[in-house]
Amino acid sequence: MSVAANGGAPEAGSPIRVYVGSQDAQMVPVKVLEYSIRQRTAMPVEVFPLHHAGIDYPMPKDVRNRPRTPFSFQRFFIPQLAGYHGRAIYLDSDMQVFRDIAELWSLPFDGADLLAAWAREDSGRKPQFSVMLLNCEALRWDLTDIVAALDRGELTYETLMYEMKVARQVRAAIHPEWNSLERYEAGRTSLLHYTDMTKQPWVSRDNPLGHLWVRELIDAVSHGFVSRDLVEAHVREAFLRPSLLYQLDHKIEDVAALPPAALALDARFVPPYKRMPSHAGAPSGFLQRTRGLLRQVYERSPFSRAARDLRKAQG
């Protein structure tokens, strides 16, 4: 058994392997995430967008057990892609890293198959497995077998995705600062998760922390890590809001500084999440729109403006 398998330190000389849940529409956020990791990490890093795996799998028969998004089940490919060997980190694409990810990579398993982030008591969210450290030698996952277990009733979508019942032992050993949901505190936040789909900075101007992500994008393009051509192409595909390209070209981090002409570019923009097919268990279109309207009312209130000014001062 290798050192990684028995819960000790990572294998010497092994690069940090990061697998990202993704689609073509998210490749600019994936590249910005990768850039944020590489800028703050001294060790070699390999980042793999999981939609590049090209692995087919059967769909669960019960619609209630089907993936809520096209990338929900991708995380179960990881041990197979890693050759059932060593460690791997799983991240969602809607994230940005602010500390050396080796801190996460080097956590001891202490007998667990999988490490996950624990949630803050005031988060109001279901348990999340959007940041994980996987022991690939212990996790002999095959998604075809997992779907068969769903079909036999041995698993449900909830026990699979929110309890990770396909792992023998899960340990909540990752600090919440490595999965900070829409919260940022300079010097403390390790990973910022833009988990609110309707306000992600690449599709919305309403995220009060959006300037942090836009700043990373501008830096990544200026250093040649992300090509402007890719950003422009994804604006044409309506994967990104058009005003983002204006921010990039004029190096404007904060949407509050955009002129009316730039704001008008988004008038006909329909973000990708509104064009995705509906999935079982996902909020209805009416509910999503209602939540979106409530968020807009809040974001235009004095309370939201004060919070944004405070976060800007911290970041």
C-alpha positions, 0 to 999 in steps of 0.5 A: 500500500502506498503512503497516500493510501494509508492516509499519510503524506502525498507521494513525493514528486507527485503533482497536485491533481485537480479535477473540475466539474465542467462543460464547454460553457464553463471553460473561461471560469475553469481557466480562471480557477486554474490560474488562481490556483497556479498563481498561489501554489508552488508545487506542480499542478495538473488541472483536468476539466472533467467534461474532457473525459468523454466517459459515457454512462447510463441515465438512472431510470427514475427521473428523481435520481438523475443528475441535476446538472450535466456535470453533477455525476462527473466527480465519480469519474475521478478515481478511474481517471486517476488510475485508482492511484494516489490522491485527487482534488475535486472542485466545481468550476464556479470557484476562485482560490486565494491560498496555496492549494497544497494546504488542502492537498496535504491533509491526512486521510486518517483512515477516511476515503474522502475528505469534505468541507464542513458547513458553517452553521449559519450557511443555510445550505445542504451539505456540499461535496463541491470541494473534496480530497479523494483517496483514489486507491480506496474509492473503486468507483464506477459510475455504471455500478453507481447508476445500477445501485440507484436503479435498485433503490440502494441509493437515492440522489440525496444519499449519493450527492448529499451524503456520499454513501458510495464512500466507506468513510467520509471525514469532514476535515476541510475547513469552511474557508476552503468552500466559502459560499458567497463570502470573502474575507481578505487573508482568511478566505482560501476558496471563494465559491460563487455558488449562486448560479444567477449571480455568477460574475461571468453571467451577472453584474449583480454579484457583490464579490464579482470584482474579485473574479474579474480582477483575476480574469484581467490578470490571467489574460494580461499574462497570456494564460487565458486568451482574449479570443476565448473570452470573445468567442464565449461572449458570442456563444452567450456563455458570458455576459457581453459587458464582461468583454468591455471590462476586460478590454478597459481593465474595469474590475467593478461593474459600478464603473461601467458606462451606460453603453457597456451596460446596454450590451447585456440587454438581450443576454440570456445566461446559460443556466436559463437555457439548460434543460430542466432536471428532476428535483431542480427548482422550477423556472418560476421559483428561480425567477422569483428568487432572482427578483428577490435578490435584485430587490436586495442588491438595489437596497442600501443594505446591499450597497453597504455590504458591497463597500465593506467587501471591497474595502476588505478585498 
